[in-house]
Amino acid sequence: MQVRKHPWTASTWVQIQVAAARWSDVNLQAMATSKIAAAKSVLYRILPNHNSSFDFHIISQEECGGKACFIITNARSERVVTSQEIRISGTSGVEILAGLHWYLKYWGGGHVSWRKTGGMQLTSIAKPGELPRVSGSGVKVQRVVPWSYYQNVVTVSYSSVWWDWKRWQEEIDWMALQGINLPLAFTGQEAIWKKVFKGFNLTDTDLDDFFGGPGFLAWARMGNLHAWGGPLTQEWLDLQLSLQKKILTFMHQLGMTPVLPAFSGNVPSSLKSIFPSANISQLGDWNTVNGDKRWCCTYLLDPNDELFVEIGKAFMEQQMEEYGKVTHVYNCDTFNENEPPTDDPSYISSLGAAVYEAMQAGDDEAVWLMQGWLFSSDSSFWQPPQMQALLHSVPLGRLVVLDLFADVKPIWNNSNHFYGTPYIWCMLHNFGGNIEMYGILDTIAAGPVEARSSPNSSMVGVGMCMEGIEQNPIVYELMAEMAFQSEKISVKEWVRLYSSRRYSRPDKFAIRAWDTLYKTIYNCQDKIANHNTDVIVKFPDLNASDVTLTGAPGHQWYSNKEVIGALDDLLQASEVFGNIATYRYDVVDLTRQVLAKISNKLYFELMSAYQSGHHRKLNVTSRVLLELVSDLEHLLASSDCFLLGSWLESAKALATSEQQRAKNEWNARTQVTMWFDNTATIPSQLHDYGNKYWSGLVGDYYLPRMALYLELLQASLTNNVTFPFLEWREKWVSLTNFFQASTNGYSTTTNGDSIRIARNLLEKYTKYDVPLYQQQQLSGRQLHCNLK
């Protein structure tokens, strides 16, 4: 039997495994039946015809060498013939489903993805009775680290805020198949907080000024803003609380350890008047416009104030009353993008101790899970003395840190593994829920292995902490797999197999396309965090008359010419894979990526024409750019994975009244455009942070905005006057307000043939990948696509 082993490098962390056992169910036999039933329900949803083909068993960690694992063997023998073909044994429902996914990938050639990235490709799975057998006595795959963490505190707002139970169930299925056993579970907490704060004499009006609207829950929870997009109705609170109970029940049945929220000190401003002696202060100026704090920066109760523990304990107890004891792990981030009032290590140590005391007051076995983002985003404040003060303020083993940005800017290697504090190596990858093809596959395949095998390592897990999901499925599949990979893997070979799984079988054009994408788009090593700054979706707030252009907008770390070749290759496989959803998604996404980068070059050209006074070049290039954006709208409309209508309709579907429908729609439109007071003439700093390449948003918001700017640009040049920057800003804000207040509907169904449109656009715009006034033939191979 093949065994994947992990040599623990620091025996100190055996206690973490002991903690893992304590967090899980102690009565294995009593829970085995329900875990198997939960795992079977996932199997039935993804492969209903194979419900009798797989035999699931729960086993103890002792049978797996003291670690969590799954074992894949043949259920049939020469002597015994049953309908069950493959037996998968695991230490929990999650391990069983991770084993099922492993089998589907490496024996069945299947692929599991989010619905909005093409969904699951399981057409290659053999019919019942014909499943491939595993060789020998089977394979045992152990976890190399105990924990697979999932989600960011802002993922809820960028991706899941409008989900119903059916969509949540689908996500938990995906989590389990990827081996996720430590997911964030933040849904419904506002209902808990309302009950708690009512116990401290706060009114509904006080809480209306505290809770953010549905589309902005994450930032209200973190203390970055208050009231914006609200208030929340009681119907919303009740719906979300009911949803959370279903989420926690299913997670628990599968053997996951959900991470619940804890008190960070974020309180309504009215608490100050009720408790005038309490140490409550307003936080900093998070993304304010001219210092306007009407919406941003809530109030923080000092953790050293005796009221802090009282409120924290009340919240923990209220959660337990609602959910029962479903976990001992709690997330709390007291200073997320807001500095403490002093850098005195003794104060910071007392702060950390007080935060944990509030948790422990409600759960004496509490484990604090803290995002390490503060160490990345404010490294000038968090020097070694301050970091150690916070990390060592909690008993060893009771604080676990998420090295949130380890894929780009790891903290573990500059802090001696967080000074001995257990941590989880995380991939952040996505900002703002943007749609941008991007990744660092080599780092993902090697980084966790290096951290775990480094001397004195205190690493206890791997994690995916993206701000938004449903993009770049290749990145997330590889990252999830690293919880089970003890050594660095050959990414080139892995990508080759990935393309074959994703499209159901090998194809020379698809393999060559993905090899190119691996070397270009998915090999970014520039250490730049946010890549989706293309001119179409994130228009620069710049005065054309004052700016000296040094390059096109949008960061690009690869040759677009090579990627155009990859798109050409991918389109060559259309006759083979044209009806496969995963393939069609990739064609649209890659075409979108190519056009976005060409648009940046066109923008640079027209701005250069403006500054040099070249009227004709400005006019011609402007027309081409606007036509490209219009064509991009048609491309996106051909795929149900890129529709604004789906986002808006899901928001409205959660409403129980017309008033709430309007509120939800405004929240949904505002979050993807511009936040905060849009009556000003200055666009908010948070314009386009949550941008999306969605049909509807491109056609009705990005395109008119660009047309407006180019019209003012041409008038400025024609009339030989300074670019009207303030007028442009006013019109931009007015356009945004109009779009956010609109209620016109957008389609949730597709229009057009994605493959045909992509072919036409590749032929039409490839010549613009070089400067418009320096047309030349693309070097290298000629395009092969045939227009039909």
N, C-alpha and C positions, 0 to 999 in steps of 0.2 A: 504494500500500500504506500502511495506517495504521501509524504507528510511535509507540510510547510511549517518550519519552526522559526521561532523568534527568540534569539538569545537576549534575555533581559540583562541590561548593562548596569543597572543600579538596583540592588536588592532592597534598598529603602522603599521602593515603590510597590513592594508586595502588598503593603497596606492599602494601596489604591485598589488592587484586585479584591482585597477583603471588603473594602467599601462597596465595590461593584456587586459583590455577592449580597451584601446587606441591602442594597437598593433594589435588588431583584426579588422575585418571589422565593421564599424559603421552602415552601411546600411544593416540590417539583411535581409529584404525582397528582396532587389535587388540581394543579393548574394545567397539566399537560393536555388534557382533553380540550379545554377552551383555547389553548394556544394553537393546537393542531387545527381546530375548527376555524380559527381566525385565519390561519395560513391557507387553509383549503378555500376559504371564501375569496382570497386574492387569486388563487389559481383559477377558480371558476370564472372570475371576471376577465382574466386575461386570456385563458385557454379553456373555454367551457367544454369543448369536445374532448379534452384530456383530463377531465376530473377524476377518472378512474385509472389513469396511466401512471400516476405518481403516488407513492406510499410515503407518508410523512411520519416521523418519529421524534419525540423529545428524548434527549439523553442528558446526562449530568456532565458537568465540567470535568469531573474525575475521569470520565470515559474519553475526554478530549485532552488529556494531559494537563489538566488544571486550568485550561483556557477555554474561552468560547470558541466554537468551531462548527463546521458542518462536514458531513461525510456523505459522499455520493457513491452508491453501489447499485448493482443490478438487483431488481426485486425478483426476477425469474431465475430459475436454475433449470438444468436439463431434466431434473426429476419432477419439479413442481412448475406448472404453467398456470399463471393467473393473469387477470386483466392488468394488474399492476406491473409496470415494466421497470421503473426506476425508483429506488428507495433513497430518500434524502432525510438524514437524521441531523438534528441540530440542538443546540443548548437552549434555544428559544424559538418563538415563531419567526423572529427576524432572521436568525441564523438559517432556519429552514428555507426561507424565501431567498436569502442571499445565495444559498446553495442551489435553489431552483434557477435563479438568474445565471449563476455560474454554468450550470448544465446547459441552459438554453443558449448561452453565448458560445461556449467552447465545444459543445457536441451538436447542438441544433442549428447553429448559425443564426440565431435570433438576435433581436435588438430591442431594448427597452428605452423609451424616451418620453418626454412630455408631449401631450397632445398638440400643443402649439409649436412644437419643433418637428412635427411630422408623425408623432405618436409611436406606437410599437410596430416593429416589423417582425411579425411572427409567421409570415407565409411560408418561410423556409422550414418550419418545424414539421417533422414527419407525421403522418397520420397515426392515430392510436393503433397500437400493435406493431408499429414499425420504427419506434424510437431507437436511435443508436445506443448500443450498449457501451458501458465504460469498460476499460481494459482491466484485467487482473482482478484484484480484490477491491478495486475502487480507489477513491482519492479522498484524503482528509485535508481540509484547509482550515488552519487555525488563524484567529485574529493575531496580528503582530502587536496590536495595542488594544486595550479594552474598549475604547470608545470611538464611535463614529458620530460626530456632531453635525447638526444641520440647522441652518437658517441664521439670519442676521436680525437684529431687532427692528430694522426698517423694511425687511422683506415683506412683512404684512401689508405695508402701505403701497409699495411699488408693485406687488404681484397678487396678494391673496385677500385683500380687504373685501372684495365683492364675491368671494366664493360662497357657495351653498354647501350642504353636507355632501352631495354627490361629488362635487369637485374636491372637497377635502378628503373624502374617502379614496379618490383616485390618487391624490398626492401621497397619502399614507401608504397606499399600495406601492407607489414608486419608491418611497423612502425604504420600505422593508426590503424590496428587491435589490436596492443599492447597499443594504447592510446598515442603514442608519439606526442606531439604538439610543441616541441622545439628542432628540429634537427639541427645539424651542417651542413652547406652547403658550403663547401670549394672548390668544383670542379671549374676549369676554371679560378682561380684567376691569374695565370701567364699571361694570355692574357691581363687582366686588368693592371697588373704591367708593362707589356712591354709598353703599351700605356702611362702610367704615367711616367715611367723613360725616355722614349723617349722625353717627354716634358721637362726633365731636362738635355737634351743634351747627354744622354748615348747612346752608339751605340749597334748594335747587338752583336758585339764581347764582349763588356762589360757585356751584359746580358748572353751570353753563359758561362761566367765565374761565373755567379751568380746563375742561375737556376740549380737545380739538375735534374737528369734524371727522367723519368716517375716513376720508382720504388722507388725513393728517394725524392719525392716531399715534404713529410711531414717534413723531417729534414732540407731541404733547406728553407722551409717556417719558421721554428723555429730558424734558424740561427745556427744550429748544423754543417752543412756542406754546401759546395758550389761546383757547377760544376760536382760533382761526378755522373757519369751515363749519363751526358748530351752530347751535347746540346739538347734543345727542338726545334723541327722543327715548322715552322709556321703552317703546316698542323695539328700538334698535338694541338697547341694553339687554332686554329679555331675550331677543333673538340670538345675540352673540353669546350670551351665557349658556343658552340651550345648546348651541353649536359646539361650544367648548367642552361641554360634558360628553357629547358624542365623540369628539376628537380624543379626549383623554381615555375614554372607555376603550376605543379601538386600539390606541397606542399601548395601553396596558395589557390588553388581550394578546398582542403580538410580542410582548416582552420588552417594549421600549421603556426608557426612563425619561419621561417628559421633564423639561426644564420650565418651571413656573416663575413668575415674577416675584420680586421682593421689594421692600420699600427702599427707595434711593434718597429720600428727603425732599422730593418734588411735591410741593403742596400748593393749594389755592392761596391767593393773596389774602383772602378774607380771614384766613386762620390767624393772621397777625392781630386783627382786631379782637378776636375771641380770646387769644392768649397773648396779650400785649408784652409780657415779659419773655416770651419765647425768642430765641435767636434765629430770626428769619430774615433773609436778605434776598434782593433780586439778583439774578444771575447776569452774565455779561451781555454783549450786544451781538448775539448770534444772527448774522446775515441781515442786520438792520439797514434801512435806507435813511441816511442823514440822522442817525441816532434815534429814529422813531421806534419806540419799544411797545407800541400798542398791542402787537400781536406776539412778539417774540419774548423769550427770556422769562420764564416763570420764576417762582420763588423757592428758595432752598432752606429747609430747616436744618440747622447745624446738627450733625450727628452726635455731637457732645451734649446737646440739650436733652434733658430727661424726657421731653415729650417725644423725641425721636423713637426711642425704644417702645414707648407706649403705643404709638401709631403703627410702628412696624410689627409689633406683636399682634395687634388687633387685625391687621391685614392678613397675616399668616393664619390666624385662627379662623377668619372668615372664609379664606380659601379652603381650609380643611373641612369646614362645615358644609361647604358647597360640593366639594369634590371627594372628600375622604383623603386618606393618606396614600396618594398615588405616586409620590416622589419625595426625595429628600434633597433635591438639587434645585437651586434658585439662582436666577440671574439678577444682578444688580449692578448698575453703572452710575455711580454717583456724580462723576464729573466727565460726562461725555461731551467733548468739545467745549467745555467750560472749566476754567482753572479753579482750584481751591483758593481761598482768600490769602493763604500764606504758604511759602515753601518750607516752613519749619518742619523737619522730619518728625519731631515729637508730636506736633499737631496732626500730621498726616497719619501717623501710627494710631493715634487715638481715634481719628476719623474711621479708619478701617476696622478697628476693634469694635466701635459703636455700631457700624453697619452690620457686622456679623452678630453682635449681641442681639440686635433687633430680630434677626432671622432665628437665632437659637432660642430666643424667648418664646417663639411660636412652634419651633421644631428643634428639639435638642440634638437631633442627628443631622442638622442642616449642613449642606455643602454649598459654598458660595462659588458660582461660576461667573467670572468677570471677563468682559471684553478687554483685550489689551490694546484697543484702538487709541486710547488716550496716550499710550507710550509712543505711538507712531505719529499721531496728529499734532502732538505738542511735546516734541522731544526736548525742546529747550527748557521746559519746566521740569520734566520728569528725568532728572539726572539720577545717577546711581543711589545717592542717599535717599532721595524722595521715593524712588521705586522700591528699594529695600524696606523702607519704613512702611509702605502700604502692603507689600507682599508678605512681610513677616509679622503683620499685626494680627494674623489669624492663625490658629493652631495648624501645624503641618498636616496636610491631607484634607483640610476643610476649606481650602481655597484652590480653585483650578482656574488658570488663565487661558483665554483664547488668544493665541498668537495670530491675531486676526488677518494680518497682511504678510504672512510668512512666504507667500509665493513671490513677493516683490521686495518687501523690506522686513525681513525677519528680525524679531527682537531677541530670540533665544541665543543667537550666536554672539550678541554684544552684551549679554547680561548673565553669562554663565548659567544658561538654562533657567532664566528668571530667578536666579539666586536660590535654586533648589526647590522652587515652588512647582508643583505639577502643572503642566501646560498641554494644550492641544495645538498641533501644527495645522494652521488653517489657510485656506485659499479664499481671498476676498474676490478677486477677479472682476466683478461687475459693480459699476457705480450708477445709481439713479435708475436702475432697471432699464438702461439703454439697450438698444439692439445694435451691437457692433461685433463683427467677427474678430475675435482676439483671444489669445491664449499663450501660455508658456509651458508647453507639454513636457519639455525636457526637465524643467524645474519641478513640475508636479511629480514626474516619475522618479526623481532623485532626491528632492528636498526632504520629504518625510523620512526616508531611509537614512540620510546623512544626520538629521537631527536625532533620530532614535539611537543610532549607533555611535554617536559622539560621546566621549568620556563624560561621566557624571550626568548623563541625560536624565531629565525628569519628565520626558514626554510620555503622555498617557493616552493620546488619541490623535486622530486626524479629523479635520472638519471642513465644511463648505459654508462660508459666511458671506456669500454674494449679496449685494443689496437687492437685486431683482433676479428672478429665475426665468425659465422658458427661453433660453438662448444658448448657443454654443454647446449642444449636447455632448460633443466629443470631450470637452474639458471636464464635464461633471462625471461622465462615465469613468474616465481614467482616475479622477480624484477619489471617487468612492472606492475604487478597486485597491487603492493604496493601503487601506486598512487590513488587507489580506496578502499584501506583497512584501516579503521579507527582504528582497533585494531589488536593486535598480532594474528596470525592465528595458528591453530594446524598444524604444518608441517607434522607430521606423517600421518594425515588424508589427507592432501592436496597431498602428494606424492602418496598415495594409489589411489586417484582419477586421478592423473596425469598419472600413468601407465595404468589405464583403458582407459583414453582418447587417450593416445599416440598409443595404440595398438587396439583400437576400442571397447574393452569390457573387463570386469574383468577376470583375470585368477589367480588362487592361486599361481602358480609358479612365474609368472611375479610380482605379488604383493609382494611375499616374497623376490624376487631378489631386487626389488627397496627399500624395507624396509631395507635390508642389505646395499645397496648403500647409502641410506640416513644416516645411522649410521657410515659409514666408509668414503668413498670417498667424500661425500658431507657434512661432518661434520668436516672440518679442522679448528682448533682453534689455530694454532701455530704462527700466526702473521708473517709468512715467505712469502715474496712477490712472488718470481718466483719459481714455482714448477717444471717446465719441464726441468730438467737437467739430464735426463736419458742418460746413456753412449752411446746409439745408436745414438741419435740425437744431443747431445752436448758433444763431446768427450773432456775429460779434457786435457789441455795443461800442462802435468806434466812429469817430468823426473822420469822414473820408478826406477832408481838407487838411487835417493835421497829422495823419498817420503816415509814417514811412514804412512801407510794406517790405518785409524781409523774407516773406515766405507765405505760402498759402495757408488758410485756416485748416484746422483738422490735423491731428498728428498722424504721421504715417511712418511705419518702421520697416516697410518692405517695398519691393518693386511691384507697382501695379501692373506692369507689362507681364511679369511672370504670372500674376494672379489671373489676368485676362486669358493667358494660355491655359490655366487650370479650368476656368469657366468653359473655354472652348472644348477641352477634353471632356468635361462633365456632360456637356450637351451632346457629345458623340454617343453617350450611353443612353440617350432618350428612347431609342427604339426598343431597348431591352428593359429599361426601368421606368418608362414614362408613366405607368399607372401606379407606381409605388409612392405613397404619400411622403415618406422620408426623403426620397429623391427629389420630388417636386419642391419640397420645402427648401432643400439645399440649393437648388437651381435659383429659386427666387432670392434667397438670402445672399448668395454669392453675386448674383447680378446686381442686387441692391448695393452691395459693398463696392463693387467695381464702379458703378455710376456715382456713388457718393464721393469717391476719391477723384473721379474726373471732374465733378462739380467744384471741388476745392481748387483744382487747377484753373478752371474757367473763371472762378471768382477772382483769383489772383491776377489773371490776365485782364479782366475788365477793370479792376482797381488800378492796375498799372496804366491802362489806357486812359483812365480818368485823370490820373496824376500827370500824365504826359500830354494831355490835351488832344488825344486821338479820338475824334468823334466817331468815325466810321467803325473803328475797332471796338469801341465801347458799345455801340448799337448792335453790331453783329453778334458779339460775344454775349450780350445780355439776352438776345433772342434765343440763342442756343441754350443758355443756362436755364431760362424759364421753360423752354420746351423739354429739356431733360427732366426737370422737376415734374412737369405734367405727365411725361411718359412714365416716370417712376411711380406716380399715383396709380396709373393703369396697371402696372406690373404688380403692385402690392394688392390691388383689388382682386387679382386673380387667385390669391391664396387666402384661405380662411385663417391662416396663422398671423396675418398682418392687417387686421381690421379694427379700426376704432370702434365700429358698431358693437363688436363683441364686448369691449370694455364698458361702454356706456350702457348697453342693455343689461349686463350683469349687475351694474350698479342700481339701475332702476328696478330690477327684479326683486331686490331685497327690501324694497320699500313697502309699507303697509298703508300709505296714504299718498295723495297727490302732492301734498306739501313735502313729504319725505322724498318722493321721487325727484322733485325739483332740486332738493338739497343734495341728494346723492349725485345727480347728474352734474350739478355745479362743482361738487368736490372732484368728481372724476375728470372733468374738463380742465379744472384749474391745476390739479396736481401735475399734469403732463405739459402745462404751458408756463404760467407765471404765478408765483405766490406773493402774498402780502398786499399792501394797499396799492391797488392799481389806479387810484384816482390821481396819483402823482404823475409828474412829467418825466420822472426818472424810472426806468425799468428796474424792477427788483433784482438784487443779486442772484435770486433764485429763479431767474428766467431760464427756461429750457433745461434745467438740471435733470428733470425726469423725462426728457424728450424721447420720442418713439418714432420709428419709421412705420407708421400705420396709414393705410388708406383711409382717407377722410381727414386725418390730421395733416397729411402732406398736402392734399388738394385744397382744403378749406382754411388752413392756417399758415403753414410754411410757405406755400406758393404765393398767396396774396401779400404776405409780409415781404417776401423777396421782391415781388413786382413793385411794391410801394417804394422800397429802398432804391431800386434801379431807376424808377421814374424820377425820383428826386435827384439822383446822381446825374442822369442825363440832362435834366433841366438846369442843374447847377453848371454843368459844362457848357451847355448851349448859351446860357445867359451870362456866362463868365462871372458868376457870383459864388461866394463861399457856400459850401454844402450846408443846408439848413438842419443842423444836427438836432436842435431842440424841437423843431417841427417834426422831424423824423421820430424822435422819441415819443412825442405826444401822440402821433398817429399810430405808432407801434402799440402803445398802451391802450389806445382806443380800440384798435383791432382786437387786442387780447380780451378786453372787457366784453366786446360784442360776441366773440366766440364763446367765452365762458358762460355768458347769459343765454346763449341760444339754446333752443330745444329741438332743432331739426334732427330728424332721424338719420341714421347711417346703416347701411346694409350689414347684415350678419352672414350673408351668403356671397359666394364668389362670382366674379364676372370676367370671362376671358380664359384663354388657354395659356397657362404660365410658361410652358415650354416654347410655344410659338412666339409669345411676347419677348421672352428672354433672347431667343435667337435674333429677332429683329433689332432689339436694343443693342445687342453685342455688335452686330454689323453696323448699326447707325452711329454709335458713339465711340467705338474703339479708336477712331482716328483723332478724337479730341483728347486722348491720353497724352499726346504731345501738344505743344503750344499751337493754338488755332492758326496763327499766322506763319507757322513753320511746319506745314503739313509734310509728312514723310511716311514712307512705308514702315510698318512695324518690322523691326529686325527679328531674326529667328524664324520660327515656323509660321506658315500661313494659316489663317483661320480656316477651319474645315466645315463650319456649320452651313448647312444648306437651307435656304429659305423655302418654306412650304406654304 
